[in-house]
Every structure is written in structure tokens, then in C-alpha cells.
Amino acid sequence: MDDSDIDDIPSPPGSIPLGEGASAGAESMIDEEDMLYYVPERRPSLDLGDVETPMDTNYWGMDKVSSPVESYSSMISEDFHQSDEMDDQDKSSTRIHLERTDSYSSCYSLDSNDCEIRTRKVRSKEDDISEPPERPELIRNPNETSHPSLTVGFTFKAISKTLEKLSMGELKIFKMSLWKRYPESFNTPPQGMDMVDLVDRLLECYDREVSLQVTKALLEEMDKHRLVEYLQDLRARNEVRFELSMTLKKKYGELCEDLGAQGEKVAIDSVFSNPYITTPWDNGPNYEHEIRKIQSLNKSRKTEKQRSLKDIFSVKMLKDDHVRCLLTPGMAGTGKSTVVQKFILDWAEERSHTHISLVIPLPFRELNTFRDSPVSLHGIINTLYPETTKLKNLTNEENAVLIICDGLDEFYQEPNFIHTEYHCDSKEPVSLDVLIVNLIRGKLFFDGVIWITSRPLRSHVFPGDIRRKVLEIRGFNDTQKEEFFKRRFEDPVQAAQVISHLESCKTLHIMCHLPLFCSVLNGIFQHAFREQGPQAQLPSNLTYMYTKLLLALLHRRSLRAPACSVEEQRNFLMKLGKMALIMLEKNEIRVPKSYWKDNGVDKVEAVVNSAICTQFIMEEFILMPEKVQSFIHSTMQEYMAALYVFLSFRNQGKNVLEHTKMFSRVFKAQNVFELYKCAVEKSLLCEDGRLDIFLRFLLGMAPQTNQELLQPFFTSSVKWPSVIEDAATLIRKKIRENQYPNRNANLQQCLRELGVSEAASR
């Protein structure tokens, strides 16, 4: 070998550790760095004779092997300085070029310290094939701003999850390619690095954008195109999640109070109270009552287990229980939509359920807008949430996607699972009813999860072959009632005053199991404090509060059913009230099937639309479960009966309590007084007290404040005569006579409903 050959031999980017022989070092290098092209040739050992002296290596002369030399036209990243010169033809981009110098193998024999022989390894065709190609070009526009979702944490996770899909051998090739193409990233070959150190080092050397480009370029070089697509999909999903979260925060961040706060919007985080979520379901409505002793209609009532909002769609529930459909029924006003809203906001704020990739709310109220033309599931989602158009597929095996369909009872028609054809293509347009049925069946959303909320009547349309988990929302328990008002009243003194006031009126406290009723009371009490100051006298007129609740329910009815005239609404209330009075007189809680037809009451209007009634299942006979309807609470039945009696006399001059027909458009004081007198007598004659609350409601409709609320249901413009003092005199007389000592407490409550002082009765 001559000197010219030696000058052409490049040296490798590594050296033999001190203390190893040339042959051992060369063998080690070939094993560990099998892609290097130069190996040393060992010289014959020097003849040291018989001298047995320890070998002193302190003065060996070793030349340090030259490292690869890098030169950059320009480079813009988080960890490198910008070059002074830039390509005139492409000043807006960053191009990284690597010029590698020839490297040489420098290895010393253990028994020689004064010479070395360098030999060029003869390359084969296989070696030429494995010769590293030109370094992939990385382009970065300095004026380009990275997507705000591209954080260090996401970039680290995305690269790590992608590289984890490589085999051990493929990962070794990836590391060596990284070392060959981008040696500035490492001081030594990265073969000994674990995954965390490797990705961490990559992010130390480059910014997030370039790190992803480097990973993508090397995977493409390895023909790992599926992994490249996987990495790109992770990035697209991350961007969609970020943009979708921003949309949902704006849409669901505030709660609109119906009548309680004059439609004002408040931050849901500041006022939300967890409702009572339990399983199993269908145990009927709340049967607590201030006076009447009502036994549970469902004798097969099971033990309930309370669940928290964070338990819904937990990792265990999705993976271990394999739940793909959750059905959450609940009566009107129990807080179903508020729970959904809080769940969505918590996910968007990354406070819970972060293992769910995407949460896509599709309220049935919004789905109804697509009923006039064929639509696809993807088309609806892309229309309501344009950011999702970046994704080719919404779901895959690794990313859980949740679709929330709130308010099945608001859907324009009842789903028909028997006569609806099967449909499996989520991108093919079909009619909306076909789409919804197959979405619930699980035919359109294979890898996703569906959450459906509904009032009880619509929740019973699901056939038994649809696998689902059921959790019922039952409103507030006593602790949650207090929490609600503590959150609504910032002043602890006012909150304590409200809670004490509610506890003093048992019926009010019982009805506060409905969050909607709590919202109504909150508006009434807030108004009292604004008008009267901190020492306000809180109202105790039970009738006024129930009238506000009725109006709230009727207002919500307009959101889920076709609009009806005031006359149609009044006729419905009269028919329902008549049925309530008949049931009350017979001491019935559940509505017999014949009563709907006999009284001309539309069951769908009563149970689904207005939600004054509810439906549940009695499973006394497992093979023949019975659907049962009742009012949402027994006191609501008593209120509707009183409303029927009041409107019958107010509009028609008819005292239905006497079952006589008395038509007159000009009312006299004694006629109204006779109505109240008849009601008082009938109530006192019922020893079980089943007409006591009814009497309170009937008397409570006399004050002007309550009549103003009921004004739309009046057909006569004749002013209602003021007989409050006469009615109060009658009640005080009954108290003094003390003929029914166990009923005096209720008579005292009647005076409160009339809004008069109780002092005169003592």
C-alpha cells in the first residue's frame, strides 16, 4: 500500500476503547458498528524476548479519530444558531446539508506503540447498496407559526408511540440512520439509548416541528409508510382535539337559567352541583310527601349504588366492561342536560376523561334540523364541527371517540327499531331516522362510544338486543340540595337563610330534589334579596312557586314539540287537571290505562312533551314488566287538580267540587267564597289528609301575584273578586273551633298561601 492509498482512506466516527487489542477492537467494532466501512490491519507483534515485565501503557501514543465535519447553509431551530449566509434562491426556508469528510480507521496493537497500518476495506456490491443516501432535506419556513396544539409533551408522546411500533431490529436501524444522517444530535452512537432518552435527546437538539420531520424522513427511508401515516394521524387528531375543545368551551362554558335568573347566563363551573346518579334504574319517582303516606309503587325496588360524574366512561368501563352505549334516563328537571354540559366542559378543559380522544356532542335538538334531506353521520359531524374535516376516519382502535346525543325525547319522531333497515356506511347519506336508529344499534360507529340521554318514556323504545349500560339521573339528595344554594349565594349568611327557609317548609324541601325546581326557587329568592336587602323576608307561597315550575316545563315543551296555541295548551291542562282530581279523590298515584282515553289526555303530550307526568317500569313479574305512568310528584298531581278547579270556576263559573253546573260570566263574592268553603269542608272530611296540599294550592291561586302568572289561561276579562279576607276568616274560625285538631297545622299553612297574618287565629 502506498502513500496515495492512505490519503484516500476515511476514518470512522469512533475509536477503540483504551486497553483493547487491535484485533479485538476491530472485531468489536464490526459487531457493534456493522455499517462502518474500514477495519484495521494488525502489524506483527514486536519480539520482546523473554523479558517478563508488565506492559506500561501510560506512554502509548494515540491519535484521536476525527469526528464527522458538518457544514450548514442555514439552520433555524430551537438549539442551533442561524448561519450568516443564506441561499439567495430560497431565503424563506431552512435547508440542512451535511458534508462528510473521509474518515480513517486508527487502531493500535497492544504490543506496538510506534506504528499503525491503515488498510481500505474492499467494498462489495452489498456494501454499496447500504451506503447512506444523501441526507434528507428539512425545510422550515421562518414565518410559519406552529399549531398551538404542537406542544413538547405531545411531540414527545407522538414520536415515542410511533417508534414503539418498530421491532427491535427496526429500531436499531432507525437509531443508526439517525446517527448517520444527523450526527450533531449525539456525541456517541445512540444504540445504547432507551426510548425515553432517544426522543428526549432529539427534542433537545431540534425544535418540535423539525423533530417530527426528522422522524418522518427516517421512517420513509425505511419504507415504514404506515407509521408515517400513523404519526401524521396523531398530529391531525391532536390539532382537531385542540380546535374542538376551543369550540366546546365557548358553546358549553355557560349555563342559561330558564326562569330562575331571567335568562341570564352564568359560568357552569361556578354553580354546578353534582346530581344523584345511580344504577339500576326505573325505581319510580320520589315518593316523599309532607302529609300523605305513599308506598313505593315498584315493589321490586332494588338497592341503588351512587355513581360520580367521573365514573362515567372511565378507562375500566370502556376497556374492561366493553361498554359501547350508555343510556341515561331521568325525569324532566333532574339535570340530565346540565350533567352532559359539565362533562363536555371538563373534557375540553382536560380536567377529566383525557383518555377519550374526541367528544362530539350531537343534541337531538340540533339533529332535527337535518330531517328534510338525506344526510350521513360524517356529513353532520363535519357540518356542526368543521375542524373534524382534517380526519380521514373519526375512530380507530387506539383513540376512543364519544358521541353524545342529548335529549332523545326531543327527536322529532320515536325511533322504530323493528321496521328500520340496517345501514353501515357512515359516509353514505340516508334519512335522519334511519341514521339515528343505526347509530344507536352500533352499525355506524363501530369503534366509538355513544351516550344517549332521554326522559323515561323514550328510553323504553330500545330493544333488548342492543347492548347498553344504564345509569339514571335522579336529581339531588339532601346534601346536594344544600350544595346547590351555597353555590348560588355567594354570601354565606344568605345561603344559610335560604336553606333554613326551605327546611321550614317540608314540601319545598322535598321538591328541591328536582334541580329545575331549585333553579326556579333560586330566581325567586335572588329577587327578594335584591328588592328587600340582606334582611329580606323570603316568600313562602307554595302555589306561586309551583306555578313558576309549571311555566318552566311548558317553556321547555316548546323546544321538543310543535308549537301549540294558548287555547290548545289550556285545554290540555284542563283535561290533565280533571284526571288529577279524579285520581286524588280516589287516592290513586299511578295513572290507570283507561284514564288517558276516558279524559281525552294525550299520553305523549303529558309524559314526553310537557313532562308533567313520567313513566317507569314495574318488574314484579320478570317476564311481563309493566309500564306505569304517574305525575312527576304527588304534589304536582295535587297542584294540577287545584288548577283545574280554579280555572273551571274562573272561566266557566262551575264549581266542580259540588258536581253542579253553574254558568255565569259575572261573579259575585259569595260564589267564590262558596267555592273556598266547599274545598275547606271536603279537605277536613278526609281523615288521611290527601286533600290538604290540594287545599293550599287552591287558596294560593287567589292572590294577585299568582293570577298574573296564570293570566294567559283565563278566557274571561272579568276581574276576580277579592275574597281573601273572607276565606281567611273562615279558616281562622275552623282553627278556633278545633274540631279537627290534627288538621290545624295545615290550616295555618293555608293562611300563608293567602298571604295573611296568622295572629288573628290565635
Beta strands, then each sheet from edge to edge (+ up, - down):
strand 1: 254-256
strand 2: 265-267
strand 3: 277-279
strand 4: 305-307
strand 5: 325-329
strand 6: 356-361
strand 7: 400-405
strand 8: 449-454
strand 9: 469-470
strand 10: 472-473
strand 11: 613-618
strand 12: 626-631
sheet 1: 1+ 2-
sheet 2: 4+ 3- 10+
sheet 3: 6+ 7+ 8+ 5+ 9+
sheet 4: 11+ 12-
end
